[in-house]
């Protein structure tokens, strides 16, 4: 609870401090500075907290290349599926602002930093820490709820948007728990955000962000199918896509050493040995 309170405090005050420090910078420069100033300290805090807890917050888990590939496929497939549902609902439109630019590379790095900070904090540190106390299933659900709730401090207020954040938190949490590390969760989270923002141009809605996008897809019409300022993120299209991606993963039998076992081992390694003096 103390860690979550500290994260909440930073997410409340950090953006205000970052805005002041960014000064008169505009466009992609402003967004990059803002991300570094907000998520850089969040990443450092997560790494320090995990180290004090005896947890490898940046542990990649079992078969990291395999789980990263799975995560990339799930993230890419999920956002494409959500976009397809929005198209079926009649809200998808083509804009004119897309194109290739060097700013896209900066956008990739900015998204990678943000995702790394969030996954290190929530799935690398807090989830296995909570799993020591309540077990993995409750830890995955609890941290997913906290993940969604803390986004309220970043301005998310739409109910469907918060549901989607929670479902996304469950997806990333399950991937981390099953592999024993954050490689798959990071890959899925990164692929989802990067595809939505830099490939399809769906976030922000309408138009494209300060780093640009390869395409410019806009959502107009029913807010519940993406036609709002929060776009796909606050739509039933995304909620359905997340469920389609998540349910088979939850039903698929798992055998192996997951995050729960890894966190318990780390906890035992911190405990004094009965065979040596302390």
C-alpha positions as CSV (number, residue, x, y, z in Angstrom):
1,X,0.0,0.0,0.0
2,X,2.9,2.4,0.8
3,X,4.4,1.7,-2.7
4,X,1.0,2.4,-4.4
5,X,0.5,5.6,-2.4
6,X,4.0,6.8,-3.5
7,X,3.2,6.0,-7.1
8,X,-0.1,7.8,-6.9
9,X,1.6,10.8,-5.4
10,X,4.1,10.9,-8.2
11,X,1.5,10.5,-10.9
12,X,-0.4,13.4,-9.3
13,X,2.5,15.8,-8.8
14,X,5.0,14.5,-11.4
15,X,3.2,15.7,-14.6
16,X,2.8,19.2,-13.1
17,X,6.5,19.3,-12.3
18,X,7.4,17.9,-15.7
19,X,5.3,20.5,-17.4
20,X,7.1,23.3,-15.6
21,X,10.5,21.8,-16.4
22,X,9.6,21.3,-20.0
23,X,9.1,25.0,-20.2
24,X,8.3,26.4,-23.7
25,X,9.2,23.2,-25.6
26,X,6.5,22.2,-28.1
27,X,5.5,19.2,-30.2
28,X,7.5,16.1,-30.1
29,X,10.2,17.7,-28.0
30,X,7.7,18.6,-25.3
31,X,6.2,15.1,-25.3
32,X,9.6,13.4,-25.1
33,X,10.8,15.7,-22.2
34,X,7.5,15.1,-20.4
35,X,7.8,11.3,-20.7
36,X,11.4,11.3,-19.6
37,X,10.7,13.5,-16.6
38,X,7.6,11.6,-15.5
39,X,8.4,7.9,-16.3
40,X,12.2,8.1,-15.8
41,X,11.8,8.6,-12.0
42,X,9.0,6.1,-12.0
43,X,11.3,3.4,-13.5
44,X,14.1,4.3,-11.1
45,X,11.7,4.0,-8.1
46,X,10.4,0.6,-9.3
47,X,13.9,-0.7,-9.7
48,X,14.9,0.5,-6.3
49,X,11.8,-0.9,-4.6
50,X,12.2,-4.2,-6.3
51,X,15.9,-4.4,-5.3
52,X,15.0,-3.7,-1.6
53,X,12.3,-6.4,-1.9
54,X,14.7,-8.9,-3.3
55,X,12.8,-9.1,-6.6
56,X,14.4,-9.0,-10.1
57,X,12.0,-6.4,-11.5
58,X,13.7,-6.5,-14.9
59,X,13.8,-10.3,-15.0
60,X,12.8,-11.5,-18.4
61,X,11.5,-14.8,-17.3
62,X,11.6,-18.2,-19.0
63,X,12.4,-18.3,-22.8
64,X,12.3,-14.5,-23.2
65,X,12.6,-14.5,-27.0
66,X,9.7,-16.9,-27.2
67,X,7.5,-15.0,-24.8
68,X,8.5,-11.6,-26.4
69,X,7.4,-13.0,-29.7
70,X,4.1,-14.1,-28.2
71,X,3.6,-10.7,-26.6
72,X,4.3,-8.8,-29.8
73,X,1.8,-11.0,-31.7
74,X,-0.9,-10.6,-29.0
75,X,-0.4,-6.8,-28.8
76,X,-0.5,-6.4,-32.6
77,X,-3.3,-8.8,-33.1
78,X,-5.4,-7.3,-30.3
79,X,-5.3,-3.7,-31.5
80,X,-5.9,-4.8,-35.1
81,X,-8.9,-6.8,-33.9
82,X,-10.2,-3.8,-32.0
83,X,-9.8,-1.6,-35.1
84,X,-11.7,-4.2,-37.1
85,X,-14.6,-4.2,-34.7
86,X,-14.7,-0.4,-34.9
87,X,-14.8,-0.6,-38.7
88,X,-17.7,-3.1,-38.5
89,X,-19.5,-0.6,-36.2
90,X,-19.1,2.1,-38.9
91,X,-16.9,4.5,-36.9
92,X,-13.6,4.1,-38.8
93,X,-12.5,6.9,-41.2
94,X,-9.3,7.6,-43.1
95,X,-7.5,10.9,-42.5
96,X,-4.7,12.6,-44.4
97,X,-2.0,13.2,-41.8
98,X,-0.1,9.9,-42.0
99,X,3.4,9.3,-43.4
100,X,7.0,8.3,-42.7
101,X,9.2,10.6,-40.7
102,X,12.3,10.5,-38.5
103,X,10.1,11.6,-35.6
104,X,8.6,8.1,-35.6
105,X,11.8,6.7,-34.3
106,X,11.7,9.1,-31.3
107,X,8.1,8.0,-30.8
108,X,9.2,4.4,-30.5
109,X,11.8,5.2,-27.9
110,X,9.3,7.4,-25.9
111,X,6.7,4.6,-25.9
112,X,9.4,2.0,-24.9
113,X,10.4,4.1,-21.9
114,X,6.8,4.6,-20.8
115,X,5.9,0.9,-21.2
116,X,9.2,-0.2,-19.5
117,X,8.4,2.0,-16.5
118,X,4.8,0.8,-16.1
119,X,5.7,-2.9,-16.6
120,X,8.7,-2.8,-14.3
121,X,6.5,-1.1,-11.6
122,X,3.3,-3.1,-11.9
123,X,4.3,-6.5,-13.2
124,X,8.0,-6.6,-12.3
125,X,7.8,-5.4,-8.7
126,X,4.3,-4.9,-7.3
127,X,2.6,-8.0,-8.7
128,X,5.2,-10.6,-7.5
129,X,5.5,-8.7,-4.2
130,X,1.7,-9.0,-3.6
131,X,1.8,-12.6,-4.9
132,X,4.0,-13.5,-1.8
133,X,1.0,-12.6,0.4
134,X,-2.1,-13.5,-1.6
135,X,-0.9,-15.8,-4.4
136,X,-0.7,-15.1,-8.1
137,X,-4.3,-15.0,-9.2
138,X,-5.4,-12.4,-6.6
139,X,-2.1,-10.5,-7.2
140,X,-2.8,-10.3,-11.0
141,X,-6.3,-9.0,-10.4
142,X,-5.4,-6.6,-7.6
143,X,-2.6,-5.0,-9.5
144,X,-4.7,-4.8,-12.7
145,X,-7.3,-2.8,-10.7
146,X,-4.6,-0.6,-9.2
147,X,-3.1,-0.1,-12.7
148,X,-6.5,1.1,-14.0
149,X,-7.2,3.2,-10.9
150,X,-3.9,5.1,-11.1
151,X,-4.6,6.1,-14.7
152,X,-7.4,8.2,-13.2
153,X,-4.7,10.5,-12.0
154,X,-3.4,10.8,-15.5
155,X,-6.8,12.0,-16.7
156,X,-8.7,8.8,-17.6
157,X,-12.3,9.2,-16.4
158,X,-14.4,7.1,-18.8
159,X,-15.9,4.0,-17.3
160,X,-15.3,1.8,-20.4
161,X,-11.8,3.2,-20.6
162,X,-11.1,2.1,-17.1
163,X,-12.5,-1.4,-17.8
164,X,-10.2,-1.6,-20.8
165,X,-7.2,-0.6,-18.7
166,X,-8.1,-3.3,-16.1
167,X,-8.5,-5.9,-18.8
168,X,-5.1,-4.9,-20.3
169,X,-3.6,-5.1,-16.8
170,X,-4.9,-8.6,-16.4
171,X,-3.5,-9.6,-19.8
172,X,0.0,-8.2,-19.0
173,X,-0.2,-9.6,-15.5
174,X,-1.0,-13.1,-16.7
175,X,1.8,-13.0,-19.3
176,X,4.3,-11.9,-16.6
177,X,3.0,-14.5,-14.1
178,X,3.2,-17.4,-16.5
179,X,6.7,-16.7,-17.8
180,X,8.2,-15.5,-14.5
181,X,9.3,-12.2,-15.9
182,X,8.2,-9.1,-17.8
183,X,9.5,-9.9,-21.4
184,X,6.1,-11.0,-22.7
185,X,4.2,-8.3,-20.8
186,X,6.5,-5.6,-22.1
187,X,6.3,-6.8,-25.7
188,X,2.5,-7.0,-25.7
189,X,2.1,-3.6,-24.0
190,X,4.6,-2.0,-26.3
191,X,3.2,-3.6,-29.5
192,X,-0.3,-2.4,-28.5
193,X,0.6,1.2,-27.8
194,X,3.0,1.6,-30.7
195,X,0.6,0.1,-33.2
196,X,-2.3,2.2,-32.0
197,X,-0.3,5.5,-31.9
198,X,2.5,5.2,-34.5
199,X,1.3,2.8,-37.1
200,X,-2.5,3.3,-37.3
201,X,-2.7,6.9,-35.9
202,X,-5.7,6.0,-33.7
203,X,-4.3,7.8,-30.6
204,X,-4.9,10.7,-30.2
205,X,-8.4,10.8,-31.9
206,X,-8.8,12.5,-34.3
207,X,-5.5,13.2,-36.0
208,X,-2.1,11.9,-35.2
209,X,0.3,12.5,-32.2
210,X,3.3,14.8,-32.2
211,X,5.6,12.0,-33.4
212,X,3.3,11.3,-36.4
213,X,2.0,7.9,-37.6
214,X,2.3,5.8,-40.7
215,X,-1.4,6.0,-41.3
216,X,-4.1,8.4,-40.0
217,X,-7.2,6.5,-39.0
218,X,-9.9,8.4,-37.1
219,X,-12.9,7.2,-35.2
220,X,-16.1,9.2,-35.5
221,X,-19.7,8.6,-34.5
222,X,-20.8,6.6,-31.5
223,X,-18.5,7.3,-28.5
224,X,-18.9,3.7,-27.3
225,X,-17.3,2.5,-30.6
226,X,-14.4,4.9,-30.5
227,X,-16.0,8.2,-31.7
228,X,-14.8,10.2,-28.7
229,X,-11.7,12.1,-27.6
230,X,-10.4,8.9,-26.0
231,X,-11.0,7.0,-29.2
232,X,-10.4,3.3,-29.3
233,X,-9.2,3.2,-25.6
234,X,-12.7,4.0,-24.3
235,X,-14.6,1.8,-26.8
236,X,-16.4,-1.6,-26.6
237,X,-14.3,-2.5,-29.6
238,X,-11.2,-2.6,-27.5
239,X,-13.0,-4.3,-24.6
240,X,-14.2,-7.1,-26.9
241,X,-10.8,-7.5,-28.5
242,X,-9.1,-7.7,-25.1
243,X,-11.5,-10.4,-24.0
244,X,-11.0,-12.4,-27.2
245,X,-7.2,-12.2,-26.6
246,X,-7.4,-12.9,-22.9
247,X,-9.9,-15.7,-22.4
248,X,-7.9,-18.3,-24.4
249,X,-4.7,-17.4,-22.4
250,X,-6.6,-17.9,-19.1
251,X,-8.0,-21.2,-20.2
252,X,-4.8,-22.6,-21.6
253,X,-3.2,-25.0,-19.1
254,X,0.1,-23.8,-17.7
255,X,3.0,-25.9,-16.5
256,X,6.2,-24.4,-15.3
257,X,7.8,-22.1,-12.9
258,X,5.9,-18.8,-12.9
259,X,6.2,-15.5,-11.2
260,X,4.7,-16.7,-8.0
261,X,7.4,-19.4,-7.5
262,X,10.1,-16.9,-8.5
263,X,9.0,-14.3,-6.0
264,X,8.8,-16.9,-3.2
265,X,12.3,-18.1,-4.1
266,X,13.6,-14.5,-3.9
267,X,11.9,-14.1,-0.6
268,X,13.5,-17.2,0.8
269,X,16.9,-16.0,-0.5
270,X,16.5,-12.8,1.6
271,X,15.7,-14.8,4.7
272,X,18.5,-15.7,7.2
273,X,19.8,-19.2,6.8
274,X,19.3,-21.4,9.9
275,X,22.8,-22.9,9.2
276,X,24.8,-19.7,9.4
277,X,25.0,-17.0,12.1
278,X,23.3,-13.6,11.5
